[in-house]
Amino acid sequence: MPMWPRWPARLRRGSADERVKAVKIALLHGWGFDAGVWDALAPLLAGDVARMDRGYFGAPVDAERPDLMIGHSLGAMLLARRWSDVPLVAINGFDRFCGADAVAPRVVARMVKRFGEDPAKVLADFRATIHAAPAPAIVSGARLGADLALLADETPAPAHRAPVLVLQAGDDPLLPPAMRAGAFAGGIERAAAVCPAGGHLLPLTQAAWCAQAIADFAR
């Protein structure tokens, strides 16, 4: 099995507490959300945490290359494709949304078509499906629409070249069971855990469970 080079040298010096605090963590939300999806989980994470934002409801926020990245839903896919050699935690995540073993392409195609007619209605329906609170007012329909189109991409994801932890919910109303089980299966090192309940919003509904799993993974 190919070896991941592990943490950089600066994270192998000092006490355990010093090393943990020095870890740069980047968080990225999924489609139809913003950095607020991390409000419950972010305070429980040790390290230097940066919340990225795709800019659907406000200004976009980027981050420098992290030591550890944590993505929710589409955020996991986007992070994996940007930094394929950085350890990843995928929460309710996937490396490809549409396909024979994932969500039917016609579902997203229908959303894309309706989005062109009424973006706010498509967004509201999506958030209702996963039992999320109503969304803020859309600031950039272009960014929201472009990321919706990314969900329709059936291209097989490249194998991740660093360890991956996949955290799923047993009652996720959005991701089919086979898709949850197979997410990021082609990487060099994969661990997975399933929370019996929590839906598609584990960072909000099961923050403490996620934080403990992430801490164990990072160690």
C-alpha positions as CSV (number, residue, x, y, z in Angstrom):
1,M,0.0,0.0,0.0
2,P,1.4,3.5,-0.8
3,M,2.6,5.4,2.2
4,W,1.2,8.8,3.1
5,P,4.1,11.1,4.3
6,R,2.2,11.9,7.6
7,W,2.2,15.2,9.3
8,P,4.7,18.0,8.3
9,A,7.8,18.4,10.5
10,R,6.4,21.4,12.4
11,L,3.7,19.1,13.7
12,R,6.2,16.6,15.0
13,R,7.8,19.0,17.4
14,G,6.8,20.2,20.9
15,S,4.4,18.7,23.4
16,A,1.2,16.9,22.3
17,D,-0.9,19.9,23.3
18,E,1.3,22.2,21.2
19,R,1.2,20.0,18.2
20,V,-2.6,19.7,18.4
21,K,-3.0,23.5,18.6
22,A,-0.8,24.0,15.6
23,V,-2.8,21.8,13.2
24,K,-4.4,23.9,10.5
25,I,-8.0,22.8,9.9
26,A,-10.2,23.9,6.9
27,L,-13.9,23.4,7.1
28,L,-16.2,23.5,4.0
29,H,-20.0,23.3,4.0
30,G,-22.2,21.6,1.4
31,W,-24.6,22.8,-1.2
32,G,-27.3,25.1,0.0
33,F,-25.5,26.0,3.2
34,D,-22.9,28.3,4.5
35,A,-20.2,28.3,7.2
36,G,-22.9,28.4,9.9
37,V,-23.3,24.6,9.4
38,W,-20.2,24.4,11.6
39,D,-21.5,26.4,14.5
40,A,-21.9,23.4,16.8
41,L,-18.8,21.5,15.8
42,A,-16.1,24.1,15.2
43,P,-15.8,25.1,18.9
44,L,-15.2,21.4,19.8
45,L,-12.2,21.1,17.4
46,A,-8.6,21.6,18.7
47,G,-6.4,23.4,16.3
48,D,-6.3,26.5,14.1
49,V,-9.8,26.3,12.4
50,A,-10.7,28.2,9.2
51,R,-14.3,28.2,8.0
52,M,-14.5,28.4,4.2
53,D,-17.6,29.7,2.5
54,R,-18.8,29.2,-1.1
55,G,-20.6,32.5,-1.1
56,Y,-24.2,31.6,-1.7
57,F,-25.5,33.9,1.0
58,G,-22.6,36.3,1.5
59,A,-19.0,36.9,0.6
60,P,-16.9,33.9,-0.4
61,V,-14.2,32.9,2.1
62,D,-11.2,30.8,1.1
63,A,-8.4,29.1,3.2
64,E,-4.8,28.3,2.7
65,R,-3.7,24.7,2.3
66,P,-4.6,23.0,5.6
67,D,-3.1,20.1,7.5
68,L,-6.5,18.5,7.9
69,M,-9.7,19.3,6.0
70,I,-13.3,18.6,7.0
71,G,-16.1,18.7,4.5
72,H,-19.8,18.4,4.8
73,S,-21.7,16.8,1.9
74,L,-20.6,18.5,-1.3
75,G,-17.8,20.2,0.7
76,A,-16.0,16.9,1.1
77,M,-16.0,16.3,-2.6
78,L,-14.8,19.8,-3.4
79,L,-12.0,19.6,-0.8
80,A,-10.9,16.2,-2.0
81,R,-10.6,17.4,-5.6
82,R,-8.7,20.5,-4.6
83,W,-6.1,18.9,-2.1
84,S,-5.9,15.2,-2.9
85,D,-2.9,14.7,-0.6
86,V,-4.3,16.3,2.6
87,P,-6.1,14.1,5.2
88,L,-9.9,14.5,4.9
89,V,-12.9,14.0,7.1
90,A,-16.0,13.6,5.0
91,I,-19.2,14.1,7.1
92,N,-22.3,13.0,5.2
93,G,-19.9,13.2,2.4
94,F,-19.2,11.6,-1.0
95,D,-16.6,11.7,-3.7
96,R,-19.3,11.6,-6.5
97,F,-22.9,12.5,-6.1
98,C,-24.5,11.0,-9.2
99,G,-24.1,7.6,-10.8
100,A,-25.4,4.1,-10.9
101,D,-24.3,3.4,-7.3
102,A,-25.3,6.9,-6.1
103,V,-28.1,9.4,-6.7
104,A,-29.9,9.0,-10.0
105,P,-28.7,11.7,-12.5
106,R,-32.3,12.5,-13.4
107,V,-32.8,13.8,-9.9
108,V,-30.1,16.5,-10.2
109,A,-31.1,17.2,-13.8
110,R,-34.6,18.0,-12.6
111,M,-33.2,20.3,-9.9
112,V,-31.0,22.1,-12.4
113,K,-33.9,22.7,-14.7
114,R,-36.1,24.0,-11.9
115,F,-33.3,26.1,-10.5
116,G,-33.2,28.1,-13.7
117,E,-36.9,29.0,-13.2
118,D,-37.1,29.5,-9.4
119,P,-33.8,29.1,-7.4
120,A,-35.3,30.0,-4.1
121,K,-38.0,27.3,-4.4
122,V,-35.4,24.6,-5.3
123,L,-33.2,25.6,-2.4
124,A,-36.2,25.6,0.0
125,D,-37.4,22.2,-1.2
126,F,-33.9,20.7,-0.8
127,R,-33.4,22.0,2.7
128,A,-36.9,20.7,3.7
129,T,-36.0,17.3,2.4
130,I,-33.1,17.0,4.8
131,H,-35.0,18.7,7.6
132,A,-32.9,21.9,7.7
133,A,-34.1,25.3,8.7
134,P,-35.0,27.8,6.0
135,A,-32.1,29.3,4.1
136,P,-31.0,32.9,4.2
137,A,-31.7,35.1,1.2
138,I,-29.6,34.0,-1.8
139,V,-26.8,36.5,-2.6
140,S,-25.3,34.7,-5.5
141,G,-27.6,32.5,-7.6
142,A,-24.7,32.1,-10.0
143,R,-22.4,30.4,-7.4
144,L,-25.3,28.3,-6.1
145,G,-26.3,27.2,-9.6
146,A,-22.7,26.4,-10.6
147,D,-22.2,24.2,-7.6
148,L,-25.6,22.5,-8.2
149,A,-24.2,21.6,-11.7
150,L,-21.1,20.0,-10.0
151,L,-23.4,17.6,-8.3
152,A,-24.5,16.3,-11.7
153,D,-21.0,15.3,-12.6
154,E,-20.8,11.5,-12.9
155,T,-17.0,11.4,-13.5
156,P,-15.4,8.9,-11.2
157,A,-13.5,10.6,-8.4
158,P,-9.7,10.3,-8.3
159,A,-8.3,8.2,-5.5
160,H,-7.5,10.2,-2.4
161,R,-3.8,10.2,-1.7
162,A,-4.0,10.8,2.1
163,P,-6.1,9.1,4.9
164,V,-9.8,9.6,4.8
165,L,-12.4,9.3,7.6
166,V,-16.0,9.0,6.4
167,L,-18.7,9.8,9.0
168,Q,-22.2,8.9,7.9
169,A,-25.7,8.8,9.5
170,G,-27.7,5.6,9.4
171,D,-30.9,7.7,8.8
172,D,-29.5,10.1,6.1
173,P,-32.5,11.0,3.9
174,L,-30.4,12.1,1.0
175,L,-27.6,9.6,0.4
176,P,-28.5,6.0,-0.5
177,P,-27.0,3.3,1.8
178,A,-24.7,2.0,-1.0
179,M,-23.4,5.5,-1.7
180,R,-22.7,6.1,2.0
181,A,-20.9,2.7,2.3
182,G,-18.7,3.3,-0.8
183,A,-17.7,6.9,-0.3
184,F,-14.0,7.4,-0.8
185,A,-13.4,3.7,-1.1
186,G,-10.6,4.0,-3.5
187,G,-8.1,5.9,-1.4
188,I,-4.9,4.7,0.2
189,E,-6.2,4.6,3.8
190,R,-9.9,4.8,4.8
191,A,-11.7,4.6,8.1
192,A,-15.5,4.9,8.5
193,A,-18.1,5.3,11.3
194,V,-21.8,5.4,11.2
195,C,-24.0,7.3,13.7
196,P,-27.4,5.6,14.0
197,A,-29.3,8.9,13.9
198,G,-28.5,12.5,12.8
199,G,-29.7,12.8,9.3
200,H,-27.8,14.7,6.6
201,L,-26.8,17.3,9.2
202,L,-24.3,15.5,11.4
203,P,-22.2,18.6,12.1
204,L,-25.3,20.2,13.8
205,T,-27.2,17.2,15.1
206,Q,-24.2,15.1,16.4
207,A,-21.4,17.6,16.9
208,A,-19.9,15.8,19.9
209,W,-19.9,12.5,18.2
210,C,-18.2,14.0,15.1
211,A,-15.6,15.8,17.3
212,Q,-14.6,12.7,19.1
213,A,-14.2,10.7,15.8
214,I,-12.2,13.5,14.3
215,A,-9.9,13.7,17.3
216,D,-9.3,9.9,17.2
217,F,-8.6,10.1,13.5
218,A,-6.1,13.0,13.8
219,R,-4.1,11.2,16.5
